[in-house]
Amino acid sequence: MRIRNIYCLAALGLALAGIRSVAQESALPGGPLSGITSRELELFREGRGDFMEVEQASEGLGPLFNGTSCAQCHNIPAVGGTGTMVEVRAGYRDDRGVFHAPPGGTLQHLFSVPPHDCQVSIYAEANIIAHRISVPLFGAGLIDAIPDSTILALADPDDRDGDGVRGRAAIIQDVASGTTRAGRFGWKAQQATLLSFAGDAYFNEMGITNDFFHGEPPDSGDPARLRRCYPAGATEDVRDSRTGLRGVDNFENFIRLLAPPPRGAITDAVLRGEKIFLDLGCGTCHRPQLETGVNANPVFNRRAVPLFSDLLLHDIGTGDGIEQAAATGAEIRTPALWGLRFRRPLLHDGSAATIEQAIGRHQVEAGNSRSRFDALPAAQAAELLAFLKSL
């Protein structure tokens, strides 16, 4: 723990500098990164419009879906943020402890298009039912530009330093590039790039097929129902004749150029609270800052990214039981804390109404840090919370 705290304290000054230079680029959440070109601003606006567009069944929506637009799930406190929609996932764990996904995958869609004869109920054999709220997308382009090597260097699955923290990189096959990458997007770090993330959401949340996710999910083993509900057809996300861009391209452009959330006022109490945060060991997982790699675009070239996450999978006792991509049922990717002051509720399922409740849920790998928090004098606990509420 001592080595990691030294690292975090050394990074503190850099993190604060990065916060001021990167996270305050937009006066309010939802704006574009500063320094982008006029063409990039055009792509941002075009993408934002597509992100907000309400899809229709005639455009490929369904037959099963969770939302009719990206913004329906990502709108708090601005377009691109979190939302009030709750995704439902289900699975079955047998007597041997082996996890089984339903035939069509763990996602259980909430809605269907008329005449609704394709609507499904929650997997009948499920003994694990989980809920997830939307992950905010502010600053995701900077996260996308962090090299895999940076994430891999932070991993410590064998707990070599003996601090009880076993962060693990999610090694996945990225569908957009066809390469093996370190996952970083989604609650289970199930996607490695923004293009794959966009394609996944377009397909799984709205039922719109695209170049990366083909066909409709076989939600049942009934061949007749499969043919009726998911007739073979062309890919539904097609290129616009005017721009030459697909829907997934527009979504990627908007998310990639979306600025990080602005930081709140940095007072003396906030600075003391950040030092307490690091002293407790919270920075072991919630790394104050990572850095983008070499990039031809100066907006993304070697930029400080003060996201307060290591982008690794951890077991802190809040896992939803669903196995997905490289993640076990117990693991959740460390959520970035930037923008925390704009978010409620908290945790992957929205089960924590306050920061204090979220901290209280931390166990297993985070148990030592949580115990130290519980032992803090009231004044220091208040300063720590002041810091967290400034993010």
C-alpha positions, -999 to 999 in steps of 0.1 A, spaced: 0 0 0 29 24 8 43 23 -27 9 30 -43 2 59 -19 36 74 -28 26 71 -65 -8 87 -59 6 116 -38 32 122 -65 4 123 -90 -18 147 -70 -2 178 -83 -4 165 -119 -39 155 -113 -50 189 -101 -32 205 -131 -49 181 -154 -83 188 -139 -79 225 -144 -66 221 -180 -89 193 -192 -119 189 -171 -128 227 -170 -128 229 -208 -166 231 -208 -185 255 -185 -214 230 -183 -216 192 -190 -225 182 -225 -202 205 -245 -174 196 -269 -137 194 -261 -119 227 -265 -93 229 -292 -112 209 -318 -114 220 -354 -144 235 -371 -148 202 -389 -147 183 -356 -173 207 -342 -195 199 -372 -191 162 -366 -199 167 -329 -231 185 -336 -241 161 -363 -234 132 -339 -253 149 -311 -284 152 -334 -282 115 -343 -277 106 -306 -309 125 -297 -330 112 -327 -360 90 -318 -359 58 -339 -389 42 -355 -398 6 -362 -396 15 -399 -360 24 -393 -351 -9 -377 -361 -3 -340 -369 -35 -322 -386 -58 -322 -371 -57 -287 -356 -26 -272 -349 -6 -241 -350 29 -255 -359 47 -287 -328 70 -287 -294 71 -271 -303 103 -253 -333 85 -236 -308 66 -214 -280 93 -214 -295 127 -205 -286 136 -169 -274 163 -162 -271 168 -200 -271 148 -232 -243 122 -228 -247 117 -191 -265 90 -171 -303 85 -170 -333 71 -152 -337 41 -174 -327 8 -157 -315 -21 -178 -324 -56 -167 -301 -86 -170 -307 -122 -159 -289 -155 -158 -288 -189 -140 -261 -203 -117 -264 -240 -113 -256 -261 -82 -219 -263 -92 -217 -225 -93 -214 -224 -131 -231 -194 -147 -254 -199 -177 -268 -171 -199 -303 -173 -215 -303 -184 -252 -305 -147 -263 -280 -134 -238 -283 -119 -204 -301 -87 -215 -338 -88 -209 -355 -61 -230 -382 -39 -215 -402 -30 -246 -412 -43 -280 -428 -29 -311 -464 -36 -321 -481 -60 -322 -458 -70 -293 -460 -108 -300 -422 -108 -298 -421 -95 -263 -403 -118 -238 -406 -123 -201 -376 -125 -179 -358 -158 -184 -379 -184 -166 -350 -203 -150 -332 -172 -139 -320 -171 -103 -299 -140 -109 -316 -108 -118 -296 -76 -120 -302 -40 -128 -279 -14 -144 -281 23 -149 -264 41 -178 -227 50 -176 -220 87 -182 -201 93 -214 -185 127 -207 -148 126 -216 -150 91 -232 -129 102 -261 -100 108 -238 -105 74 -222 -106 58 -256 -71 74 -263 -55 58 -232 -31 31 -244 -38 -5 -235 -3 -7 -221 -13 19 -194 -42 -2 -183 -22 -34 -183 6 -19 -163 -19 -11 -135 -32 -46 -132 -22 -67 -102 -44 -99 -103 -21 -118 -80 -19 -90 -54 19 -89 -56 22 -60 -32 -1 -76 -6 -25 -47 -2 -56 -69 -8 -64 -52 -42 -65 -74 -72 -72 -53 -102 -76 -72 -135 -76 -60 -171 -106 -71 -192 -89 -87 -222 -115 -89 -250 -118 -92 -288 -128 -58 -301 -154 -63 -328 -147 -30 -346 -109 -35 -351 -108 -73 -349 -79 -71 -324 -74 -82 -289 -77 -52 -266 -81 -40 -230 -118 -33 -224 -127 0 -207 -162 9 -216 -194 -4 -198 -199 -16 -162 -180 -48 -171 -154 -32 -193 -170 -53 -221 -160 -29 -249 -126 -16 -258 -134 12 -283 -161 38 -287 -171 24 -321 -177 -10 -307 -195 5 -277 -218 25 -301 -225 -6 -322 -232 -27 -291 -257 -1 -278 -274 4 -311 -280 -33 -315 -287 -44 -279 -305 -14 -266 -325 -4 -297 -324 -36 -318 -308 -19 -348 -284 -41 -367 -251 -26 -378 -218 -36 -394 -204 -48 -361 -235 -66 -346 -254 -86 -371 -287 -104 -369 -312 -102 -341 -307 -120 -307 -322 -156 -307 -342 -150 -275 -358 -184 -276 -352 -218 -291 -384 -217 -311 -374 -216 -348 -409 -204 -359 -408 -175 -335 -372 -167 -345 -383 -164 -381 -413 -144 -373 -396 -119 -350 -362 -117 -367 -367 -122 -404 -334 -122 -423 -327 -88 -439 -302 -62 -447 -282 -43 -421 -304 -16 -407 -278 10 -399 -268 23 -434 -246 51 -445 -262 85 -450 -260 95 -487 -251 131 -478 -224 125 -452 -213 90 -459 -215 82 -422 -234 54 -404 -254 59 -372 -226 43 -352 -201 67 -368 -222 97 -357 -225 83 -321 -188 77 -320 -180 112 -331 -203 128 -305 -190 107 -277 -154 110 -287 -155 148 -288 -176 152 -257 -158 171 -230 -151 158 -195 -174 171 -167 -162 204 -152 -146 203 -118 -162 221 -89 -144 247 -68 -111 235 -53 -110 249 -18 -86 242 10 -110 217 25 -113 199 -9 -74 197 -11 -73 182 24 -101 158 15 -82 146 -16 -51 139 5 -73 119 29 -88 100 -1 -53 90 -11 -41 82 24 -71 58 28 -59 39 -3 -89 49 -24 -66 60 -51 -53 24 -56 -84 18 -78 -97 53 -83 -64 65 -99 -64 103 -99 -51 105 -134 -41 85 -164 -27 98 -197 -35 94 -234 -8 81 -257 8 96 -288 -20 108 -311 -19 127 -344 -48 148 -331 -34 173 -306 -67 172 -286 -59 137 -276 -20 137 -277 -4 129 -244 -33 145 -224 -38 142 -187 -71 124 -180 -82 131 -144 -109 104 -144 -102 88 -110 -103 52 -122 -78 25 -132 -103 10 -157 -97 -24 -142 -121 -51 -130 -124 -54 -92 -145 -73 -67 -156 -48 -41 -187 -68 -31 -211 -49 -54 -210 -73 -83 -243 -81 -100 -237 -118 -105 -238 -115 -143 -208 -129 -162 -201 -108 -193 -171 -106 -217 -140 -111 -195 -157 -101 -162 -169 -126 -136 -202 -121 -118 -184 -105 -88 -164 -80 -109 -173 -44 -118 -150 -20 -137 -139 8 -115 -163 37 -122 -146 70 -131 -154 96 -103 -151 127 -125 -185 142 -127 -196 125 -94 -213 158 -83 -237 155 -112 -247 119 -106 -274 104 -84 -282 76 -78 -249 58 -75 -233 23 -80 -240 2 -111 -276 -5 -102 -285 29 -87 -290 13 -53 -270 40 -34 -288 74 -30 -258 92 -15 -220 91 -16 -219 78 20 -242 49 11 -219 40 -19 -188 41 3 -206 19 28 -211 -8 2 -174 -12 -5 -161 -45 7 -136 -73 -3 -108 -56 -22 -120 -22 -9 -126 -34 26 -95 -20 41 -101 15 27 -137 14 38 -127 5 73 -103 34 74 -131 57 63 -153 44 90 -126 53 116 -121 88 104 -129 117 128 -160 136 117 -141 166 105 -119 145 82 -148 125 69 -165 158 60 -134 170 41 -132 137 22 -169 141 12 -162 177 2 -135 165 -21 -158 138 -37 -186 164 -41 -162 186 -60 -155 161 -87 
